[in-house]
């Protein structure tokens, strides 16, 4: 594959364009480093959109995927809610018994 420096590419752009259209791929380099690969466009547009299911059978999603980390997420949310209540000088009233560990900011109702 031919490598052309950027100055030569500017000078001979028409000729290089014709070469690329004929299928002769080349690289444009700047200071010796490859920067651009020039190749002809095909007659038809290629579809580069991602397809659903392209990894079908290659990975396995666990049955409990939707509930993974639910306990941790709930605990983080509870701590955030309690921190907000504490910051605003409020007491949180809840029926969630797991919040009772934060006694100074939450009152838990029991039925």
Secondary structure as UniProt FT lines:
FT   STRAND          2..5
FT   HELIX           6..11
FT   HELIX           13..21
FT   TURN            22..23
FT   STRAND          26..30
FT   TURN            31..32
FT   STRAND          33..38
FT   TURN            52..58
FT   TURN            63..64
FT   HELIX           65..67
FT   TURN            68..69
FT   HELIX           70..87
FT   TURN            88..89
FT   STRAND          92..94
FT   HELIX           97..101
FT   TURN            103..105
FT   STRAND          106..108
//
